[in-house]
Amino acid sequence: MRSVRSAKNGATRSVLVAGGAGFLGSNLCERLVAEGMHVYCMDNMLTGRPSNLSGLSREPRFTLIEQDVCDPVPARLAVDRVMNLACAASPPRYQADPVHTMMTSVLGTRNLLDHAKRHGARFLQASTSEIYGDPEEHPQREDYWGNVNPIGPRACYDEGKRAAETLCYDYRRTEGTDVRVARIFNTYGPRMRADDGRIVSNLICQALAGEPLTIYGDGEQTRSFCYVDDMIAGFLALMEAPQAPDGPVNLGNPHEFSILQLAEQVLDLVPTRSRLVFEPLPQDDPKRRRPDISRAERLIGWRPRVPLAEGLPPTIRWFASAEGRAGDVATPETTQRTRAAAGVSPTL
């Protein structure tokens, strides 16, 4: 099995990225290949898109494997890094099949941890700010245990990610596995899906289509928006830190915006006649969300650089492009074409 040497330190680096055809995963795969690593991307294509990886289709240091992480990882796939980004992250997607969402986080994470243990690989778990639920502490620090409804419609994702974190630290304690857990706050940028169902994609796509911009609740609820390039840099900084932190690390932009402020910025940037309409707030939707990133700054030297005003224009251009509008509804014909374009491999 082929591997390459990192240009930085001469060490052999091969990386398994689970969920690598998704929004964050595909951006991560491109960055890892650019860093000189051999990347094995594993994705079941339920929410990922092969077209996200078309730019890597002729790259000899990239292999795409179509497989669900709930199935055991092929034992002979030797890697020294495992990065688990597998799991639908948009509410409409993960609520459509809540049992599979939970199993992806629990069984899938266990399979990937077993693979990391088998090969002595470092393991990075993409966790989430949903760990904190509708927080009663603000901003959210990693030592806050959260306020999560364990039986609500969002629980398959929230509790699945909490269970995945538990597995990571159980493997660390019992097996000595080198685990690093990133708690991801709202992230946006090119390669988001138009049907993602999250607030940035919703508002931009509605504005581009001239449709009313849907605001849930009164719009005063807040989020902190991190541009995708910053998030990928955070993943790499956490994975390559010489020593694994003792616990999870928040990755996100600490600048807080209300949903109304976000909508106003979108309307300023998109020529549109769209107006605001207000709908009831979904059950268990958090009212405030902002990360305390002092731990990331101290332990891995990371802080986001791209403000919302700079990250929104390229995101809008993405959604306005043919590529950004394509693939919202998968059909057998479009799936076959995009798989062929991306060079999908059978399972190893």
C-alpha positions as CSV (number, residue, x, y, z in Angstrom):
1,M,0.0,0.0,0.0
2,R,1.4,3.3,-1.1
3,S,2.2,6.1,1.4
4,V,4.1,9.4,1.1
5,R,6.4,11.4,3.2
6,S,5.3,14.7,4.7
7,A,7.3,17.6,3.3
8,K,7.5,19.1,6.8
9,N,9.1,16.3,8.9
10,G,9.8,13.4,6.6
11,A,7.5,11.1,8.5
12,T,5.2,8.7,6.6
13,R,1.6,9.9,6.7
14,S,-1.5,8.1,5.5
15,V,-4.9,9.3,6.7
16,L,-8.4,7.7,6.7
17,V,-11.1,10.4,6.5
18,A,-14.5,9.0,7.3
19,G,-17.3,11.2,5.9
20,G,-14.7,12.6,3.5
21,A,-17.2,13.4,0.7
22,G,-19.2,15.9,2.7
23,F,-18.9,19.6,3.2
24,L,-16.1,19.6,5.8
25,G,-14.7,16.2,4.8
26,S,-14.0,17.1,1.2
27,N,-12.3,20.4,2.2
28,L,-10.2,18.4,4.7
29,C,-9.3,15.8,2.1
30,E,-8.0,18.5,-0.3
31,R,-6.0,20.1,2.4
32,L,-4.4,16.8,3.5
33,V,-3.4,15.9,0.0
34,A,-1.9,19.4,-0.5
35,E,0.1,18.7,2.7
36,G,1.6,15.7,1.0
37,M,-0.4,12.9,2.7
38,H,-2.0,9.9,1.2
39,V,-5.8,10.2,1.9
40,Y,-8.3,7.3,2.0
41,C,-11.7,8.8,2.0
42,M,-14.6,6.6,3.2
43,D,-18.2,7.7,2.7
44,N,-21.5,6.0,2.1
45,M,-22.7,9.0,0.0
46,L,-26.0,9.4,1.9
47,T,-25.2,13.1,2.5
48,G,-21.7,13.4,0.9
49,R,-21.4,14.1,-2.8
50,P,-18.7,12.5,-5.0
51,S,-18.7,15.7,-7.0
52,N,-17.1,17.4,-4.0
53,L,-14.0,15.3,-4.7
54,S,-13.9,15.6,-8.5
55,G,-10.8,17.7,-8.2
56,L,-8.9,14.8,-6.6
57,S,-10.0,12.1,-9.1
58,R,-6.6,12.0,-10.8
59,E,-4.6,12.5,-7.7
60,P,-2.5,9.3,-7.0
61,R,-2.4,10.1,-3.3
62,F,-6.2,10.0,-3.0
63,T,-8.5,6.9,-2.8
64,L,-12.2,7.1,-2.4
65,I,-13.9,4.1,-0.8
66,E,-17.7,3.8,-0.8
67,Q,-18.7,2.3,2.5
68,D,-20.7,2.9,5.6
69,V,-18.7,3.3,8.8
70,C,-21.3,1.1,10.5
71,D,-19.6,-1.8,8.6
72,P,-16.1,-2.9,9.8
73,V,-13.2,-1.1,8.3
74,P,-11.0,-3.3,6.1
75,A,-8.2,-4.5,8.4
76,R,-5.5,-4.2,5.7
77,L,-6.1,-0.5,5.3
78,A,-3.0,0.6,7.1
79,V,-3.0,4.3,8.2
80,D,-1.4,6.3,10.9
81,R,-4.2,8.9,11.2
82,V,-8.0,8.4,11.4
83,M,-10.3,11.4,11.2
84,N,-13.9,10.7,11.9
85,L,-16.3,13.2,10.2
86,A,-18.9,10.6,9.4
87,C,-22.5,11.6,10.4
88,A,-25.2,13.8,8.9
89,A,-25.0,17.1,10.6
90,S,-28.0,19.0,9.2
91,P,-31.2,18.5,11.3
92,P,-33.5,17.5,8.3
93,R,-30.9,14.9,7.3
94,Y,-30.1,13.3,10.7
95,Q,-33.8,13.3,11.8
96,A,-34.8,11.6,8.5
97,D,-33.2,8.3,9.8
98,P,-32.6,8.8,13.5
99,V,-31.6,5.2,14.2
100,H,-28.9,5.3,11.5
101,T,-27.7,8.6,12.8
102,M,-27.3,7.2,16.3
103,M,-25.6,4.1,15.0
104,T,-23.2,6.1,12.9
105,S,-22.0,7.9,16.0
106,V,-21.9,4.9,18.2
107,L,-21.1,1.8,16.1
108,G,-19.3,3.8,13.4
109,T,-17.1,5.5,15.9
110,R,-16.3,2.1,17.6
111,N,-15.3,0.6,14.3
112,L,-13.0,3.5,13.5
113,L,-11.5,3.4,17.0
114,D,-10.9,-0.3,16.6
115,H,-9.1,0.5,13.4
116,A,-7.0,3.2,15.0
117,K,-6.1,0.8,17.8
118,R,-5.2,-2.0,15.3
119,H,-2.7,0.3,13.5
120,G,-1.5,2.5,16.4
121,A,-3.0,5.5,14.6
122,R,-4.0,8.8,16.1
123,F,-7.7,9.4,16.1
124,L,-9.6,12.6,15.7
125,Q,-13.3,12.7,16.5
126,A,-15.4,15.5,14.9
127,S,-17.9,16.2,17.8
128,T,-20.2,19.1,18.0
129,S,-21.5,22.1,19.9
130,E,-24.8,20.2,20.1
131,I,-23.1,18.4,23.0
132,Y,-24.1,21.5,25.0
133,G,-27.8,21.4,24.0
134,D,-29.7,24.6,24.8
135,P,-27.0,25.8,27.1
136,E,-27.5,27.4,30.5
137,E,-23.9,28.5,30.5
138,H,-22.6,31.2,28.1
139,P,-20.2,31.2,26.4
140,Q,-19.7,27.4,26.4
141,R,-16.6,26.0,27.9
142,E,-15.5,22.4,27.5
143,D,-16.1,21.6,31.2
144,Y,-19.8,22.5,30.8
145,W,-21.8,19.2,30.7
146,G,-24.7,20.6,28.7
147,N,-28.5,20.8,28.7
148,V,-29.6,18.1,26.3
149,N,-33.1,16.6,25.8
150,P,-32.2,12.9,25.6
151,I,-35.5,11.8,24.0
152,G,-36.3,14.8,21.7
153,P,-36.2,14.8,17.9
154,R,-32.6,16.1,18.0
155,A,-31.4,13.5,20.5
156,C,-30.2,11.0,17.8
157,Y,-27.5,13.5,16.9
158,D,-26.9,15.2,20.2
159,E,-26.7,12.0,22.3
160,G,-25.0,10.1,19.5
161,K,-22.1,12.6,19.5
162,R,-22.0,12.5,23.3
163,A,-21.8,8.7,23.3
164,A,-19.0,8.9,20.6
165,E,-17.0,11.2,22.9
166,T,-17.5,8.7,25.8
167,L,-16.2,5.9,23.5
168,C,-13.1,8.0,22.6
169,Y,-12.1,8.5,26.2
170,D,-12.9,4.9,27.2
171,Y,-10.5,3.7,24.4
172,R,-8.0,6.2,25.7
173,R,-8.3,4.9,29.3
174,T,-8.5,1.2,28.5
175,E,-6.5,0.8,25.3
176,G,-4.1,3.7,25.3
177,T,-5.5,5.1,22.0
178,D,-4.4,8.6,21.1
179,V,-7.7,10.4,20.8
180,R,-8.4,14.1,20.1
181,V,-11.9,15.4,20.1
182,A,-13.0,18.6,18.4
183,R,-16.3,20.2,19.4
184,I,-17.3,22.0,16.2
185,F,-19.5,25.1,16.3
186,N,-21.5,26.4,13.3
187,T,-19.3,26.2,10.2
188,Y,-20.1,27.6,6.7
189,G,-18.5,28.0,3.3
190,P,-18.3,26.5,-0.2
191,R,-19.6,22.9,-0.6
192,M,-22.4,23.3,1.8
193,R,-25.5,21.7,0.3
194,A,-28.4,23.9,-0.8
195,D,-30.8,21.5,1.0
196,D,-28.6,21.4,4.1
197,G,-31.3,22.9,6.3
198,R,-29.0,25.0,8.4
199,I,-29.4,28.8,8.8
200,V,-26.6,30.0,6.5
201,S,-27.5,27.8,3.5
202,N,-31.2,28.5,4.1
203,L,-30.9,32.2,4.1
204,I,-28.5,32.5,1.2
205,C,-30.5,30.1,-1.1
206,Q,-33.7,31.8,-0.3
207,A,-32.2,35.2,-1.1
208,L,-30.7,34.0,-4.4
209,A,-34.1,32.6,-5.4
210,G,-36.0,35.8,-4.4
211,E,-38.0,33.8,-1.8
212,P,-38.9,35.0,1.7
213,L,-36.1,34.5,4.2
214,T,-37.4,32.2,7.0
215,I,-36.6,33.3,10.5
216,Y,-37.4,30.8,13.2
217,G,-38.6,32.3,16.5
218,D,-38.0,36.0,16.9
219,G,-34.5,35.9,15.3
220,E,-32.8,37.1,18.5
221,Q,-31.3,33.6,19.1
222,T,-27.5,33.7,18.4
223,R,-24.9,31.6,16.7
224,S,-21.2,31.9,16.0
225,F,-20.2,31.3,12.4
226,C,-16.8,29.8,11.5
227,Y,-15.5,29.8,7.9
228,V,-14.6,26.4,6.6
229,D,-10.9,27.2,6.0
230,D,-10.5,28.1,9.6
231,M,-12.2,24.9,10.8
232,I,-9.9,22.8,8.6
233,A,-6.9,24.5,10.1
234,G,-8.2,23.8,13.5
235,F,-8.6,20.1,12.7
236,L,-5.0,19.9,11.5
237,A,-3.6,21.8,14.5
238,L,-5.4,19.5,16.9
239,M,-4.4,16.3,15.1
240,E,-0.8,17.3,14.8
241,A,-0.3,18.7,18.3
242,P,2.6,16.8,19.9
243,Q,0.5,15.7,22.8
244,A,-3.2,14.9,22.8
245,P,-5.2,17.3,25.1
246,D,-6.8,15.6,28.1
247,G,-10.3,16.4,26.9
248,P,-12.3,17.9,24.1
249,V,-11.4,21.2,22.4
250,N,-13.9,23.8,21.2
251,L,-13.4,24.9,17.6
252,G,-15.5,27.8,16.4
253,N,-15.6,31.5,15.9
254,P,-16.2,33.4,19.2
255,H,-17.9,36.3,17.5
256,E,-21.6,36.0,18.1
257,F,-24.4,37.1,15.8
258,S,-28.2,37.0,16.1
259,I,-30.1,35.3,13.3
260,L,-31.5,38.7,12.3
261,Q,-28.0,40.1,12.0
262,L,-27.0,37.2,9.7
263,A,-30.1,37.8,7.6
264,E,-29.4,41.5,7.3
265,Q,-25.8,40.7,6.1
266,V,-27.1,38.3,3.5
267,L,-29.7,40.8,2.2
268,D,-26.9,43.4,1.9
269,L,-24.8,41.0,-0.2
270,V,-27.4,39.5,-2.5
271,P,-29.5,41.6,-4.9
272,T,-32.9,40.4,-4.0
273,R,-36.5,41.4,-3.3
274,S,-36.7,38.9,-0.5
275,R,-38.3,39.8,2.8
276,L,-38.3,38.2,6.2
277,V,-41.0,35.8,7.4
278,F,-41.2,34.4,10.9
279,E,-42.0,30.8,11.8
280,P,-42.2,29.0,15.2
281,L,-38.9,27.9,16.7
282,P,-38.2,24.2,16.3
283,Q,-38.3,22.0,19.5
284,D,-35.0,22.1,21.5
285,D,-33.4,24.6,19.2
286,P,-30.7,26.4,21.3
287,K,-31.2,30.1,22.1
288,R,-27.6,31.0,22.4
289,R,-24.4,29.5,21.1
290,R,-20.8,30.8,21.4
291,P,-17.6,28.9,22.0
292,D,-15.0,29.7,24.6
293,I,-11.9,28.9,22.6
294,S,-9.3,29.8,25.2
295,R,-8.4,26.1,25.4
296,A,-7.7,25.9,21.6
297,E,-5.6,29.0,21.8
298,R,-3.6,27.7,24.7
299,L,-3.1,24.1,23.7
300,I,-2.9,24.1,19.9
301,G,-2.3,27.8,19.1
302,W,-5.5,28.1,17.0
303,R,-7.8,31.0,16.5
304,P,-10.1,31.7,13.5
305,R,-9.0,34.4,11.1
306,V,-11.9,34.9,8.6
307,P,-14.7,37.2,9.9
308,L,-18.3,36.6,8.7
309,A,-18.2,39.7,6.4
310,E,-15.3,38.1,4.5
311,G,-16.6,34.5,4.6
312,L,-20.1,35.2,3.3
313,P,-19.2,36.5,-0.2
314,P,-17.4,33.3,-1.4
315,T,-20.1,31.2,0.2
316,I,-22.8,33.2,-1.7
317,R,-20.7,32.8,-4.9
318,W,-20.7,29.0,-4.3
319,F,-24.4,28.8,-4.0
320,A,-24.9,31.0,-7.0
321,S,-22.7,28.8,-9.1
322,A,-24.0,25.8,-11.1
323,E,-22.0,23.5,-8.9
324,G,-23.5,24.9,-5.8
325,R,-27.0,24.5,-7.1
326,A,-26.4,21.0,-8.5
327,G,-27.0,17.7,-6.7
328,D,-29.6,18.9,-4.2
329,V,-31.8,15.9,-5.1
330,A,-29.9,12.7,-5.9
331,T,-31.2,10.5,-8.7
332,P,-29.6,7.2,-9.8
333,E,-28.4,8.9,-13.0
334,T,-26.8,11.9,-11.3
335,T,-25.3,9.7,-8.6
336,Q,-23.7,7.4,-11.2
337,R,-22.3,10.4,-13.2
338,T,-20.8,12.0,-10.1
339,R,-19.3,8.8,-8.8
340,A,-17.6,8.2,-12.1
341,A,-16.3,11.7,-12.2
342,A,-14.8,11.3,-8.7
343,G,-13.3,7.9,-9.4
344,V,-15.1,6.0,-6.8
345,S,-13.3,2.7,-5.7
346,P,-15.0,-0.4,-4.5
347,T,-14.6,-1.2,-0.9
348,L,-11.0,-2.3,-0.1
